[in-house]
Amino acid sequence: MATLTVPVLNKQLILNTLSQRFTADKKLSEIPNPALLSNAPKAAKKIADVIRANKKIVLVGDYDVDGVSSTAIMVDFFRQIPYPLEAIIPNRFRDGYGVSPNVLERVDADLVITVDNGITALAAAKICKDRGIDLIITDHHTPAEILPDAFAIVDPKLESCEYPFKEICGAQVAWLLLALIKKELDLKIDMRQFLDILAIAIIADIMPLIDINRTLVKEGLKLMMHSNRPSSIIIRDFLNKSSISSEDIAFSIAPRINSAGRLEDASMALEFFCATDTNKAYKQFELLSKLNELRKETEAQATKEAIGQVNPHDKVIVVADEDWHEGVVGIVAARLVERFGVPAIVFNVKNGIAKGSARSIGEVNIYELIKENSSCLDKFGGHKMAAGLALDALKLQEFSKAVNKSADALDAKDFLPKDEVMGILETDAIDLELLNILERFEPYGEANIRPSFLIQDAQILEIKTFAKEKNHCKIIVRQNQHERKTLELILFKQVLEMPQDKKLNCSYSVNKNEWNNNVNIQLLIKKIYQ
């Protein structure tokens, strides 16, 4: 490994560096007025009028965490009015994405509201129009040039929208709209009660944890620790920690919520969030956990096969197979991005149609790259870091060449991952005081990456495997030859073979590990350098 020129850090330098990331955190009272969302007041008034007239409303969500969370918040809010809202989450395999014509076949309503979908639903909007159904779209994905012909479209990415912070997820758009409905109907519902679910959506949809997102996630994670919501009780019992971090949600909870829509039906996850007692919530969580185990197995096999297809010279990986489960192609794409350091698009092919999921890296806007080559596609949608698309399988090669040609024009710096190392930590600086400093700047996530540190030419003393399958390992190292103190680094999902020179070069993060009320430091390897 070429020696990297990075600073040697102490705790004060780390504190100073992290302090420069933010000005003071916003308060909940400083969240911009929901009325600034284009068309939101019009939509709220319409929904209030329909409720007063006791007409029928059907809500159409989405099968990912953001879509399920959006739906759950809406269901809970309407339950408290009380109003008998009918909520549908499309089935990925039978219905396709969002408020599709397939879904509308079984809808009989005066008003249809979408959450976390609908910005590209041109056909669905026409069907609603023809049937005399009013359609209100709430979404956060990037609009195409032609918008659906709906009664109202609420999306912060609309050019006409004056909402000052655009990078919000579908659940946030729904939550902000509900605040206006509350005002229209003069209700006494406390909007803060939904922050536990909202925080999960923001984290899982990889929204930047800055500005209002940071505030909402911090408050939502705090609420999760004492909320009486059965799903939150189960989450905190499962995690069994004195405080819940954004990474706990990202790595332990979000994949379970997502697994329902990926492999079976997202209504199972909705039932978890909407459970009115802990027994029901627990049963649903158990189901989600089992599905998540199946998802891991399915994803691991597809990832292995996808790696074998990759052309290492491509700027954008495009791979496809008939045997890859449609529900895991997005995760496989994320794994390829981690491994190869470039955006990836992974397709499942069925009956001549290729359905794909894209994931990006660094500053590469995958949505814009796909849009630039949309002449090859039947449909697409998404945002900067993730997108979905579909095309005739015969056009896959043409699309792959075209999207790679577009990527060739990008600056090489755009492809750099955002989790570059901060520097080398002195061995003696790794203690509980450092952990406390790092915790002050949580929640970590998109746009506020947990700091990574570098270990360079450390002497490996021992490699120990652990877990039932012996598929993880602990690596004991001495960072400097003259030191007596050693460090234990944990490498998940991989067992390192002892290098000939017995040296380790890697990046790692400093994490809190809680077990049986004991707190200690865990050093987690992020990347091993050759």
Secondary structure, DSSP 8 states (H G I E B T S, - for coil): -------EE-HHHHHHHHHTT-SS---GGGS--GGGSTTHHHHHHHHHHHHHTT--EEEE--SSHHHHHHHHHHHHHHHHTT---EEE---TTTT-SSS-HHHHTT---SEEEEES--TT-HHHHHHHHHHT-EEEEE--S---SS----SEEE-TTSTT---S-----HHHHHHHHHHHHHHHTT----GGGGHHHHHHHHHHTT--SSHHHHHHHHHHHHHHTT---HHHHHHHHHH--SS--HHHIIIIIHHHHHHHHHHS-THHHHHHHH-SSHHHHHHHHHHHHHHHHHHHHHHHHHHHHHHHH--TT-SSEEEEESSS-GGGHHHHHHHHHHHHSS-EEEEEEETTEEEEEEE--TT--HHHHHHHTGGG-SEEEE-SSEEEEEEEGGGHHHHHHHHHHHHHTS-GGGGS-S----BEE-GGG-SHHHHHHHHTT---BTTB----EEEEEEEEEEEEEESTT--EEEEEEESSTT----EEEEETT------TT-EEEEEEEEEEEEETTEEEEEEEEEEE--
